[in-house]
């Protein structure tokens, strides 16, 4: 028994404890498919004037979209016909995404479709319609028509802040002390929300919240993209604005929408000429048993520019070049979807190259497609037979996206998870040590019932009345004093302390005390420190002596290190080859664009001569 106590004291006094067995990496098994929905807008007056007829209908019970007289059927996760109101659509789309976002997971909504199909209206980011009524979401006196036209973004902003306020209120009530009504600081949650807004115009990324003195969005210097060691792509220099209410968040959205590039075409009087990405970031900190656990989740709203046919839009000059760039970006996005949704690859389980680097748009959407996010892909289509070919292409596009599998993980600092795990282990060892030391206080097995004996045999569970006995408290105090002395001798740092917490016995089960598995690298989406940092930094250890019983347990595997270096060199060579190919492709693209401009000039001359 004394040897067991000495061993536990050594473990508690050692700043870093790691067994000689190699620590295995935990893998993420929580995969989910991209959810896909289709919205069919009503016929427009221009389509009616051209004699257009509705050829797209829905079968809501079967969640099918039926196209044309040959009745081609496509099945999706949700379908919305032209009679579905904005609120009905939101109520079907929002709950799982909103819950995931508030729980610390990334969420994405992506609107895709041909130009004029109602993407911007559905998202609620238009400055001529839904966004102008964004501030009415919290105003019950606003007109009913204003409330009905609210898009997804204003409704999400309202519900995010109301949910956080309700959660804070309920936590404050449940955590107040029954005797004096004071809050428990160990479980108090703190939240901070920020927003950013950017557009991808051609192949340039611009900050829609960055304004110069003339109140126009600065486009002289496009923002570069950077990818960190964990694979997270970020925009260097992108402005982030802190918001504390739904009104402030919609104000940021409105300010950015006014700077977005739009122009009139034959198919849309206010056609978006760029892809817009509005990101809301929630940073939530909860003090869990003395450890500040911070989760950082992102909600990304993507309003893609509509695919175009120059013959229908009548675009010329700059508008035509914009349409070509838009189609190039959407083509790159389609290549990514095809690679991720390849049925043969999914059947065989083989890996395939996903061309995220083909476009800046696809690089920004890495998490949404095949990455760390809960994603809803909303395809918007026209019901008119005059747009049947574009509608068919969009339905095929959306149908392939259903096969994409994402791996959403909770965005928590892995170091803090490890610290929490070590504290749980310490509590379990504390309970078992008290049981072994004070057998007389527990009583003999013959004098107890089977239920009491079963509770006593459970690992990590101890009756609170036993823990509160004076002799138990005195013994634990002596135990931690001995650990503090050993800590001071081994590292020269006497700042060693543990907080004594009685284990929960009422209603506690073994699973409540079991430590979670070690966090995987994929769980670190937010740029925290890497998972291979020494755990000793968590408990304030600075110098680890090799004189301790576990000081020689660190192992280095040269073969693994060399394999990692070989992989890094191979990736570097691949990156250089890609850069060379990209430069060559850009040169060829410039030549083709020059030829197109010459052909366009010749066509204009021919048109003038024909006139």
Phi and psi in degrees as a GROMACS rama.xvg file:
@    title "Ramachandran Plot"
@    xaxis  label "Phi"
@    yaxis  label "Psi"
@TYPE xy
-65.9433  -36.3513  UNK-2
-64.1229  -38.1865  UNK-3
-63.2993  -42.5544  UNK-4
-63.3077  -43.3747  UNK-5
-62.4758  -39.0853  UNK-6
-64.0718  -43.8381  UNK-7
-65.5678  -38.7323  UNK-8
-61.2382  -40.9647  UNK-9
-63.2091  -41.3918  UNK-10
-62.7343  -45.4185  UNK-11
-68.0383  -30.9051  UNK-12
-83.783  -14.3389  UNK-13
-80.7876  124.19  UNK-14
-60.8066  -38.1751  UNK-15
-128.369  125.264  UNK-16
-118.573  121.234  UNK-17
-144.06  127.384  UNK-18
-70.9181  161.234  UNK-19
-69.147  -23.4538  UNK-20
-67.7633  139.82  UNK-21
-66.3567  136.545  UNK-22
-77.8546  121.97  UNK-23
-81.4139  148.901  UNK-24
-84.12  133.692  UNK-25
-81.458  135.595  UNK-26
-102.66  151.262  UNK-27
-83.7386  118.361  UNK-28
-108.049  -1.47454  UNK-29
-86.7382  76.9356  UNK-30
-95.9457  152.865  UNK-31
-147.443  142.959  UNK-32
-76.9304  151.082  UNK-33
-64.1116  126.781  UNK-34
-84.2775  138.15  UNK-35
-125.983  133.712  UNK-36
-129.088  156.291  UNK-37
-126.572  131.106  UNK-38
-117.1  128.937  UNK-39
-106.49  117.905  UNK-40
-82.3873  163.18  UNK-41
-70.2439  164.838  UNK-42
-65.343  140.606  UNK-43
-92.1098  166.166  UNK-44
-64.4414  -35.6854  UNK-45
-67.2463  -36.7244  UNK-46
-68.1079  -37.6025  UNK-47
-66.1865  -38.6851  UNK-48
-65.957  -26.1492  UNK-49
-87.3313  3.89738  UNK-50
79.9039  25.5721  UNK-51
-73.4183  143.297  UNK-52
-121.794  152.217  UNK-53
-75.6801  124.374  UNK-54
-123.871  5.23667  UNK-55
-119.298  126.876  UNK-56
-137.955  170.019  UNK-57
-121.308  153.929  UNK-58
-121.751  88.3802  UNK-59
-61.9526  -40.8308  UNK-60
-58.1626  -37.8918  UNK-61
-93.4683  -2.21306  UNK-62
55.6377  49.9237  UNK-63
-116.975  150.635  UNK-64
-115.624  127.197  UNK-65
-113.592  126.825  UNK-66
-117.811  127.266  UNK-67
73.8322  -179.65  UNK-68
-71.1277  -29.8018  UNK-69
-76.8164  -2.32978  UNK-70
55.8762  53.3936  UNK-71
-70.8963  129.978  UNK-72
-112.095  139.841  UNK-73
-131.891  135.469  UNK-74
-107.106  136.411  UNK-75
-135.008  178.901  UNK-76
-78.7442  -23.9871  UNK-77
-157.714  144.146  UNK-78
-132.933  143.349  UNK-79
-136.102  119.064  UNK-80
-86.0204  -174.589  UNK-81
-69.2328  -11.3919  UNK-82
-93.6974  -5.54285  UNK-83
-75.623  127.478  UNK-84
-81.9942  165.524  UNK-85
-58.7054  -41.2122  UNK-86
-66.1671  -40.0265  UNK-87
-63.8448  -42.2375  UNK-88
-62.2924  -44.8003  UNK-89
-61.8088  -42.0024  UNK-90
-64.4392  -26.6572  UNK-91
-85.1409  -30.8731  UNK-92
-88.2263  -37.6111  UNK-93
-72.3282  -45.7718  UNK-94
-51.3979  -51.3235  UNK-95
-66.4408  -36.0621  UNK-96
-69.9341  -42.0983  UNK-97
-64.2898  -42.6902  UNK-98
-63.8148  -43.7176  UNK-99
-61.8653  -42.8428  UNK-100
-62.5478  -45.2623  UNK-101
-70.1318  -24.0442  UNK-102
-85.4709  -1.43424  UNK-103
104.911  11.8578  UNK-104
-104.583  154.259  UNK-105
-77.3637  147.597  UNK-106
-138.048  147.888  UNK-107
-142.485  136.884  UNK-108
-120.682  128.46  UNK-109
-126.192  124.331  UNK-110
-105.517  125.637  UNK-111
-132.268  149.386  UNK-112
162.025  173.726  UNK-113
-71.1391  164.006  UNK-114
-62.269  137.738  UNK-115
81.3048  14.0775  UNK-116
-92.1901  -0.476446  UNK-117
97.8512  22.4573  UNK-118
-67.5582  -50.8908  UNK-119
-65.3596  -38.1466  UNK-120
-63.217  -42.7776  UNK-121
-64.3939  -42.3297  UNK-122
-69.999  -26.9717  UNK-123
83.0081  27.3582  UNK-124
-110.414  15.1175  UNK-125
-86.9312  137.651  UNK-126
-86.082  1.53704  UNK-127
-106.971  -6.00218  UNK-128
-138.156  -96.5085  UNK-129
-61.0354  -38.5129  UNK-130
-70.3196  -30.1908  UNK-131
-64.4801  -20.2243  UNK-132
-103.14  9.87856  UNK-133
-60.587  -35.0387  UNK-134
-74.9366  -10.0122  UNK-135
-81.9307  -6.22814  UNK-136
-64.1022  -28.3356  UNK-137
-103.709  7.79693  UNK-138
-111.469  104.346  UNK-139
-66.4884  -16.4987  UNK-140
-86.1172  -0.837561  UNK-141
-66.9455  151.212  UNK-142
-59.0625  149.953  UNK-143
-63.7273  -36.2576  UNK-144
-63.4106  -34.8788  UNK-145
-65.3892  -42.4965  UNK-146
-64.2765  -38.6445  UNK-147
-68.6244  -29.1479  UNK-148
-84.9156  -5.57038  UNK-149
-59.1959  132.042  UNK-150
-86.2044  -169.167  UNK-151
-67.2682  -43.4253  UNK-152
-62.859  -50.627  UNK-153
-59.428  -37.2832  UNK-154
-68.8735  -40.9396  UNK-155
-62.6098  -43.2381  UNK-156
-60.8072  -43.1708  UNK-157
-62.4244  -44.4152  UNK-158
-73.2537  -32.2768  UNK-159
-62.4258  -48.9141  UNK-160
-71.4735  -36.8265  UNK-161
-67.3282  -37.0654  UNK-162
-65.6041  -42.0214  UNK-163
-64.8794  -40.2963  UNK-164
-65.6161  -42.1673  UNK-165
-65.6223  -39.6487  UNK-166
-66.0097  -41.1936  UNK-167
-64.1744  -39.105  UNK-168
-66.5053  -43.8949  UNK-169
-66.3704  -37.9438  UNK-170
-66.7613  -37.1705  UNK-171
-64.6539  -39.045  UNK-172
-70.3748  -41.5719  UNK-173
-74.7916  -23.9018  UNK-174
-95.956  -1.95916  UNK-175
-72.9683  143.279  UNK-176
-71.7525  137.554  UNK-177
-68.2968  -23.8502  UNK-178
-89.1992  -44.952  UNK-179
-119.478  -2.06334  UNK-180
73.7512  16.1991  UNK-181
-81.9179  149.043  UNK-182
-75.1666  150.343  UNK-183
-89.0745  109.905  UNK-184
-67.3898  -16.6744  UNK-185
-75.6034  -13.6003  UNK-186
-125.18  18.0533  UNK-187
-80.2581  132.464  UNK-188
-101.853  142.568  UNK-189
-126.292  136.133  UNK-190
-127.869  144.771  UNK-191
-140.231  132.898  UNK-192
-122.126  136.458  UNK-193
-134.696  161.845  UNK-194
-138.052  147.687  UNK-195
-139.417  158.238  UNK-196
-146.82  123.662  UNK-197
-137.063  165.031  UNK-198
-132.871  148.823  UNK-199
-106.782  103.827  UNK-200
-106.27  109.436  UNK-201
68.9265  -116.202  UNK-202
-118.952  21.7933  UNK-203
-110.75  139.089  UNK-204
-102.434  125.273  UNK-205
-122.948  143.612  UNK-206
-86.6671  115.535  UNK-207
-76.1216  -9.09269  UNK-208
-101.344  1.76064  UNK-209
-97.6219  108.521  UNK-210
-115.555  143.807  UNK-211
-92.4739  -170.783  UNK-212
-65.391  -21.8678  UNK-213
-92.0398  12.1442  UNK-214
61.0914  33.8554  UNK-215
-123.147  144.685  UNK-216
-66.3408  127.354  UNK-217
-73.5034  121.319  UNK-218
-119.72  10.8044  UNK-219
-68.5762  -38.682  UNK-220
-121.365  98.5343  UNK-221
-65.5438  152.192  UNK-222
-84.8176  139.001  UNK-223
-84.2065  161.282  UNK-224
-105.356  144.09  UNK-225
-132.254  143.399  UNK-226
-120.233  125.01  UNK-227
-86.3413  -176.909  UNK-228
-64.8739  -24.7637  UNK-229
-86.4627  -1.52109  UNK-230
91.1897  4.11347  UNK-231
-79.8459  126.545  UNK-232
-93.0765  129.315  UNK-233
-128.466  158.015  UNK-234
-101.774  118.068  UNK-235
-73.6489  127.475  UNK-236
86.1026  5.00433  UNK-237
-72.444  130.899  UNK-238
-78.2231  135.63  UNK-239
-119.816  129.602  UNK-240
-112.343  127.571  UNK-241
-75.0033  135.894  UNK-242
-129.31  145.612  UNK-243
-121.176  2.41962  UNK-244
-155.722  166.017  UNK-245
-64.501  -35.2668  UNK-246
-63.3172  -41.3532  UNK-247
-66.9012  -40.006  UNK-248
-62.7456  -42.2529  UNK-249
-71.4613  -27.7431  UNK-250
-64.1429  -40.7079  UNK-251
-63.7204  -43.9968  UNK-252
-60.938  -42.9663  UNK-253
-65.3173  -42.9034  UNK-254
-62.5069  -40.7102  UNK-255
-71.1989  -35.7837  UNK-256
-63.7191  -35.6581  UNK-257
-63.9748  -25.1535  UNK-258
-92.9104  -6.09828  UNK-259
-70.513  145.705  UNK-260
-77.2037  118.82  UNK-261
-135.06  158.348  UNK-262
-159.982  162.365  UNK-263
-91.3297  138.482  UNK-264
-131.464  178.075  UNK-265
-67.414  -22.7337  UNK-266
-98.7864  -14.2893  UNK-267
-156.72  124.56  UNK-268
-71.4315  -22.0749  UNK-269
-135.207  70.8758  UNK-270
-82.2204  131.851  UNK-271
-72.6777  127.73  UNK-272
-102.721  12.5191  UNK-273
-151.201  160.594  UNK-274
-88.1254  128.217  UNK-275
-109.086  137.659  UNK-276
-130.585  114.286  UNK-277
-107.586  122.448  UNK-278
-119.88  128.814  UNK-279
-112.635  126.039  UNK-280
-112.49  128.247  UNK-281
-112.486  121.162  UNK-282
-113.093  112.499  UNK-283
-121.575  124.699  UNK-284
-116.395  126.481  UNK-285
-124.835  129.144  UNK-286
-84.5908  103.377  UNK-287
-104.636  103.241  UNK-288
54.0865  44.7242  UNK-289
88.8148  -3.476  UNK-290
-113.237  125.273  UNK-291
-78.1044  105.028  UNK-292
-95.4008  116.106  UNK-293
-110.854  125.44  UNK-294
-111.334  137.384  UNK-295
-123.697  111.487  UNK-296
-119.616  149.842  UNK-297
-122.387  135.883  UNK-298
-112.359  115.248  UNK-299
-109.006  125.069  UNK-300
-109.462  116.892  UNK-301
-113.42  116.908  UNK-302
-108.633  96.1731  UNK-303
-75.0939  143.529  UNK-304
-66.1978  149.124  UNK-305
-76.6208  143.256  UNK-306
-65.7609  145.873  UNK-307
-132.647  151.22  UNK-308
-116.953  119.669  UNK-309
-59.6232  -27.8081  UNK-310
-65.3287  -35.4636  UNK-311
-85.5213  -37.5725  UNK-312
-78.4192  -21.4964  UNK-313
66.5747  24.3338  UNK-314
-73.1866  141.514  UNK-315
-136.742  157.097  UNK-316
59.6794  -123.878  UNK-317
-62.3468  -41.2375  UNK-318
-61.9172  -38.7444  UNK-319
-66.1462  -42.41  UNK-320
-64.9405  -36.9275  UNK-321
-62.9369  -42.8237  UNK-322
-62.4615  -37.825  UNK-323
-64.1292  -43.7446  UNK-324
-64.3416  -39.1865  UNK-325
-61.7113  -46.101  UNK-326
-65.2202  -33.6274  UNK-327
-64.2286  -43.9622  UNK-328
-63.7195  -41.5757  UNK-329
-69.2899  -31.3792  UNK-330
-65.4515  -41.9796  UNK-331
-62.7316  -39.805  UNK-332
-63.9437  -39.083  UNK-333
-64.5321  -36.6739  UNK-334
-64.1404  -38.591  UNK-335
-64.9428  -44.4256  UNK-336
-63.0378  -41.7778  UNK-337
-62.7434  -40.2547  UNK-338
-67.721  -40.4097  UNK-339
-75.3622  -28.1487  UNK-340
-103.811  16.9099  UNK-341
-63.5422  113.075  UNK-342
-64.6066  -36.5615  UNK-343
-64.2977  -41.8321  UNK-344
-65.5025  -41.667  UNK-345
-65.025  -35.7593  UNK-346
-68.5481  -44.0718  UNK-347
-82.2219  -18.6142  UNK-348
73.7372  21.7543  UNK-349
-88.0907  157.814  UNK-350
-85.9103  151.516  UNK-351
-142.269  148.853  UNK-352
-72.7874  128.4  UNK-353
-104.68  117.993  UNK-354
-79.189  62.2605  UNK-355
-63.6515  -32.7251  UNK-356
-78.9471  1.81787  UNK-357
-68.5658  -24.6416  UNK-358
-151.872  152.176  UNK-359
-68.1748  -29.704  UNK-360
-62.2921  -46.8025  UNK-361
-68.131  -31.2919  UNK-362
-66.3828  -38.8018  UNK-363
-69.7421  -23.0437  UNK-364
-103.024  21.4444  UNK-365
-60.3077  -43.152  UNK-366
-67.5605  -35.5256  UNK-367
-70.6924  -31.857  UNK-368
-118.154  101.862  UNK-369
81.9561  11.7409  UNK-370
-122.71  -145.29  UNK-371
-96.1623  79.7808  UNK-372
-166.847  148.836  UNK-373
-90.0805  116.487  UNK-374
-118.623  137.08  UNK-375
-120.147  119.732  UNK-376
-102.112  114.052  UNK-377
-108.627  113.743  UNK-378
-95.8743  127.822  UNK-379
-108.557  130.744  UNK-380
-133.508  160.786  UNK-381
-95.7073  142.152  UNK-382
-85.2728  -4.31391  UNK-383
-78.4033  145.629  UNK-384
-70.2828  -17.3937  UNK-385
-69.3222  -17.8054  UNK-386
-117.904  25.3031  UNK-387
-62.5515  -39.9603  UNK-388
-65.7254  -41.826  UNK-389
-66.4934  -38.02  UNK-390
-63.5368  -42.9036  UNK-391
-61.625  -41.8679  UNK-392
-62.5297  -42.0253  UNK-393
-65.0386  -40.5182  UNK-394
-65.7045  -39.1866  UNK-395
-63.0533  -43.4824  UNK-396
-57.1189  -48.7945  UNK-397
-68.8054  -36.3549  UNK-398
-64.5657  -37.2374  UNK-399
-67.0799  -33.5579  UNK-400
-64.6518  -20.5422  UNK-401
-65.3291  -23.1736  UNK-402
-83.2294  -7.1716  UNK-403
-74.0226  132.83  UNK-404
-108.244  126.856  UNK-405
-103.187  163.529  UNK-406
-126.201  74.0568  UNK-407
-67.9121  131.866  UNK-408
-130.121  151.912  UNK-409
-73.5957  131.589  UNK-410
-87.697  85.0638  UNK-411
-125.909  143.885  UNK-412
-61.8828  121.583  UNK-413
-64.6066  -29.7505  UNK-414
-64.1452  -41.1004  UNK-415
-68.9355  -35.2743  UNK-416
-62.2549  -40.1678  UNK-417
-67.1028  -38.7843  UNK-418
-63.2168  -42.2759  UNK-419
-64.1201  -38.8119  UNK-420
-62.8839  -42.3052  UNK-421
-65.2513  -35.5534  UNK-422
-68.1764  -36.8116  UNK-423
-64.8211  -42.2989  UNK-424
-61.1896  -40.3716  UNK-425
-62.219  -40.1987  UNK-426
-65.7019  -38.6707  UNK-427
-65.5638  -44.8037  UNK-428
-62.8173  -36.1689  UNK-429
-63.0373  -43.4994  UNK-430
-63.9483  -45.947  UNK-431
-66.1  -34.9254  UNK-432
-66.1934  -41.2662  UNK-433
-64.824  -38.825  UNK-434
-61.637  -44.4385  UNK-435
-69.2195  -35.4362  UNK-436
-77.3623  -37.0593  UNK-437
-117.949  56.9926  UNK-438
-63.5406  -36.3006  UNK-439
-63.1867  -36.5026  UNK-440
-71.8632  -30.4767  UNK-441
-73.046  -36.373  UNK-442
102.573  160.184  UNK-443
-77.1608  152.717  UNK-444
-61.1402  -30.1747  UNK-445
-69.6349  -24.177  UNK-446
-90.2722  3.16174  UNK-447
-118.219  154.782  UNK-448
-74.0497  169.361  UNK-449
-64.1394  -36.4279  UNK-450
-66.2881  -43.3998  UNK-451
-64.5694  -39.7533  UNK-452
-65.9806  -38.5121  UNK-453
-65.3234  -39.5808  UNK-454
-65.6726  -37.6399  UNK-455
-69.9231  -31.3603  UNK-456
-79.7093  -16.4711  UNK-457
-66.5892  134.624  UNK-458
-74.8773  132.969  UNK-459
80.8844  10.8301  UNK-460
-119.447  131.051  UNK-461
-144.339  137.488  UNK-462
-64.555  138.451  UNK-463
-67.0079  -33.1862  UNK-464
-64.9357  -32.295  UNK-465
-70.2369  -40.8391  UNK-466
-64.0922  -30.6366  UNK-467
-83.7054  -4.56061  UNK-468
-65.1517  145.726  UNK-469
-63.8876  -40.1712  UNK-470
-66.4182  -31.9847  UNK-471
-68.93  -43.4936  UNK-472
-63.981  -41.3862  UNK-473
-63.6058  -41.3088  UNK-474
-64.4941  -43.529  UNK-475
-65.7769  -35.9238  UNK-476
-62.6697  -42.6334  UNK-477
-65.0906  -35.9051  UNK-478
-62.4989  -45.8969  UNK-479
-73.3443  -29.5589  UNK-480
-65.3219  -40.8481  UNK-481
-63.8007  -40.6587  UNK-482
-64.1955  -38.0499  UNK-483
-65.3786  -38.9049  UNK-484
-64.1302  -44.4105  UNK-485
-65.0862  -37.64  UNK-486
-62.447  -42.7745  UNK-487
-64.262  -36.8327  UNK-488
-73.7799  -34.7633  UNK-489
-82.2427  -34.3792  UNK-490
-117.58  -5.708  UNK-491
72.9688  13.4663  UNK-492
-124.859  116.014  UNK-493
-94.0703  5.23199  UNK-494
-81.7155  71.8163  UNK-495
-124.387  123.305  UNK-496
-151.308  149.957  UNK-497
-127.107  145.601  UNK-498
-96.3565  124.136  UNK-499
-78.2194  120.349  UNK-500
-126.78  126.586  UNK-501
-67.1905  135.735  UNK-502
-69.9353  147.191  UNK-503
-74.9138  126.566  UNK-504
-110.136  -32.2733  UNK-505
-75.4833  115.181  UNK-506
75.6642  6.3613  UNK-507
-78.9456  145.64  UNK-508
-122.362  169.463  UNK-509
-64.4464  -34.955  UNK-510
-66.1062  -25.0967  UNK-511
-72.4015  -16.3933  UNK-512
-105.887  -11.6659  UNK-513
-69.2543  137.124  UNK-514
-72.9821  147.674  UNK-515
-71.6392  160.515  UNK-516
-67.8448  157.28  UNK-517
-58.3848  138.236  UNK-518
-69.0084  146.679  UNK-519
-91.591  165.497  UNK-520
-64.3096  -29.6601  UNK-521
-69.6724  -15.2064  UNK-522
-79.0317  -5.56887  UNK-523
-105.154  75.8395  UNK-524
-80.8156  -42.3079  UNK-525
-71.4528  140.529  UNK-526
-71.4526  73.1643  UNK-527
-89.7956  -176.655  UNK-528
-67.5836  157.251  UNK-529
-70.2008  161.334  UNK-530
-75.2283  -12.6885  UNK-531
-91.0357  4.03289  UNK-532
-65.8192  150.463  UNK-533
-68.6664  136.889  UNK-534
-68.0685  -18.4309  UNK-535
-60.6415  -25.7966  UNK-536
-65.9044  -20.8985  UNK-537
-71.724  -30.2496  UNK-538
-107.123  14.1624  UNK-539
82.9273  13.0285  UNK-540
-78.324  137.025  UNK-541
-116.494  -35.3727  UNK-542
-128.514  124.666  UNK-543
-106.913  119.315  UNK-544
-83.7939  143.637  UNK-545
-83.6152  2.90834  UNK-546
-82.1116  -15.5305  UNK-547
-72.1213  166.759  UNK-548
-65.5836  -22.26  UNK-549
-117.362  18.8774  UNK-550
-72.9893  -17.7245  UNK-551
-104.223  21.9862  UNK-552
-93.491  -2.23398  UNK-553
-78.9779  133.837  UNK-554
-122.888  142.98  UNK-555
-122.117  129.572  UNK-556
-109.14  103.867  UNK-557
-61.6809  -34.6698  UNK-558
-61.7813  -41.6841  UNK-559
-64.727  -40.5585  UNK-560
-63.5362  -41.676  UNK-561
-66.537  -36.9551  UNK-562
-63.3519  -38.8106  UNK-563
-64.9802  -42.6188  UNK-564
-62.8911  -40.6297  UNK-565
-61.6986  -41.2083  UNK-566
-64.2234  -40.1602  UNK-567
-64.088  -42.2788  UNK-568
-63.9246  -40.4626  UNK-569
-64.0397  -42.0537  UNK-570
-64.6718  -37.9498  UNK-571
-63.9835  -42.3815  UNK-572
-63.9781  -41.2629  UNK-573
-62.5074  -39.8317  UNK-574
-64.645  -41.3719  UNK-575
-65.2803  -41.5443  UNK-576
-63.0174  -39.1144  UNK-577
-65.009  -41.0663  UNK-578
-62.2747  -42.3362  UNK-579
-63.2359  -43.3346  UNK-580
-65.1128  -37.5943  UNK-581
-65.5641  -41.4485  UNK-582
-63.3802  -42.5518  UNK-583
-62.1591  -42.5867  UNK-584
-63.8626  -37.8267  UNK-585
-65.0722  -39.0887  UNK-586
-63.0997  -44.4342  UNK-587
-63.676  -36.7761  UNK-588
-65.2482  -39.373  UNK-589
-62.2575  -40.7024  UNK-590
-62.778  -45.3568  UNK-591
-62.9883  -41.902  UNK-592
-63.3797  -38.8091  UNK-593
-62.0625  -42.3075  UNK-594
-64.2025  -38.4931  UNK-595
-63.3822  -40.9288  UNK-596
-63.6122  -40.2385  UNK-597
-63.2067  -43.5501  UNK-598
-63.1888  -37.4673  UNK-599
-65.5751  -41.0419  UNK-600
-63.5053  -40.5491  UNK-601
-63.7155  -40.2758  UNK-602
-63.6397  -39.8399  UNK-603
-64.1061  -40.841  UNK-604
-63.3536  -41.9501  UNK-605
-63.8537  -38.6285  UNK-606
-63.8459  -42.7515  UNK-607
-63.7134  -42.0021  UNK-608
-65.9199  -37.1333  UNK-609
-65.7975  -37.681  UNK-610
